[in-house]
C-alpha cells in the first residue's frame, strides 16, 4: 500500500484552468522518466480527483448528508443542495431548508414536545488539512503507459492551450497601459521567469557541491552516491529548462501570428510593434471585423483550454479508478441560520388559546471528515461543531393536548361543528443566548451491504433562559446505505432507525427544581430517511 498526500492549502494552490495546464507536460515527463515507483495520478489530476470526491460528499452521494431527509421523531422534512461553488470547487456553498410537520404526524414513540417550525441555513464549506488516498501497488510499466498516453493527448492540445494564454494576455488592460515586451513577458511567463532563476541558482549550487565531493582524494562510497543523485537532479533540471524554453518560444510565435492579423509583420517582437498594436486596438475603427474575430477566437480557445483540462484529468482519473482502496476528505463548514417556531399558547387566566411565533437565529462552525473505502457501502464519517444561537424556553413550558370545537347552527334541530386538535403550551416564553456542541458519527465497517452500520449523536447544550441550563442529549441507531451499484457507488437511499434521550442528566419541571422528569419521559424513537439530490459533480 502506498499513500498520496494532497496539501491543498500550502503545496498545491488552486489556479484557473489555463494556468493549471501550464506545467502538465512536466508532470507527465517526471512520472515517465524519473519516478522509480510511479504514482497513479499526476499532482494536479490527484487534486481534481479529491475535489470530485469532496463535491460528491457535500451533495450527499457519499454520506448520509442527504438532499431530501424525513425525520419521524420531531416530524420534519429537509431539503438540501449546493447552490454555488468556486471555479476550483474548493469552496462550496449549500443551502438547507427544514420544515416541521403538524403535531403527531409520523411520530413513532416520543416523550418530546412537537411544534411546527421552519428553518433555513447557508453552509459555507472549504477543504482543509492533508487529504489523501490509498492505492494498491501496480506494475510501473502499466502506469507509465497511461502517462505516455496522457502526454500524447496533452501534445495534441498544447497549441490550443498556448494560444488561449497568448490571446488573453494580448487583450489584458495592463498591456494596453504599458505596451512593452517586458510587460507582455510578465503576463505570459511570470512563473517561468521565476522558475528559470531558481533553476540557474540550483544548478550552480549542485555543480559546486559535486566539485567539492569529487575533489576528495579518495571519495567515500556514500559520497559517490551523493554525486550520482546530484547529477541525476541536474539532468532533470536541464530537461525542465528545455520544456520551459519550448513553451516560451511557442508562445512568442503565436504572438507574432496574432499581430500579423492586424497587419503588423515582424520576425522578432519589439516594443514598437506592441505600441502600434495597442494604438490600432484602442483608436482604429477600420479593423472592427479583425477585433471582433480576435475576441471570438480568444473565447473559443479559452473554452477549448478549459475543456482540455477537464478531459485530460477525467481520462487519468477513470483509468486508475479501480486502484483506490480508500479516500480521506476533511473540510470546514460555517453555517449561519434562522428559524421561526409557530405554536399555540394557552393563557389560563383568560382561558384562551392564541397563535404565537418565536424567531431565532445563530451560527454553526464544524469540522468534518469522511473516509470512504473501496466497497460501495463502507465509510466512516464524523462531524464536530460549535453553535452559538438565540434560544427560547418553549421546550420547558408545560404542554397540553387540546380539542377546540366551533359550532354553527343551521336549523333549530341541526348544527355543524369544526373541530381542531393539537398541543398547546402554558408558561412564559422567554428568549436568550445558548451554546451547543454537537458530535455526529456514522460508521459502516462491513464489506457486506446488507449488514447495517452504526450511528451516534451526542450534543451538549446550554441556554441562559432554561430551567435546566445544561443538557446532554444522546441518540444511537443503525444505518443502511443503499447504493446504485455502478462504478461511482453513489447513495440512493439512507435509512437510520434510532433511539434518543433528549437529556441524560437531571431535568426539572419547575424553577425551584423540586420536581424531576423521569428518564423514560425524555426517551423517543424515530427513523431518518434520506434521498440525495445530485446536482452535478
Buried (B, 14 or more C-beta within 10 A) or exposed (E): EBEBEBBBBEEBEBBBBBEBBBBBBBBBBBBBEEEEEBBBBBBBBBBBBBBBBBBBBBBBBBBBBBBBBBBBBBBBBBBBBBEEBEEBBBBBBBBBEBBBBEBEEBBEEBBBBBBBBBBBBBBBBBBBBBBBBBBEEBEBEEBBEBBEBBBEBBEEBBEBBBBBBBBBBBEBEEBBEEBBBEBBBBBBBEEBBEBBEEBEEEBEEBEEEBEEBEEEEEBEEEBEEBBEEBEEBBEBBEBBBEBBEEBBEBBBEBBBEBBEBBEBEEEEBEBEBBEBBBEBBEEEEEBEEBBEEBEEBBEBBBEBBBEBBEEBBBBBBEBBEEBBEBBBBBBBBBBBBBBBBEBBBBEEEEEEBEEEEBEBEBEBBBBBBBBBBBBBBBBBBBBBBEBEBBBBBBBBBEBEEEEEEEEEEEEEEEEEEEEEEBBBBEBEBBBEEBBBBBBBBBBBEEEEBEEBBBBBBBBBBBBEBBBBEEBBBBBBBBBBBBBEEEEBBBBEBBBBBBBBBBBEEEBBBEEEEEEEBEEEBBBBBBBBBBBBBBEEB
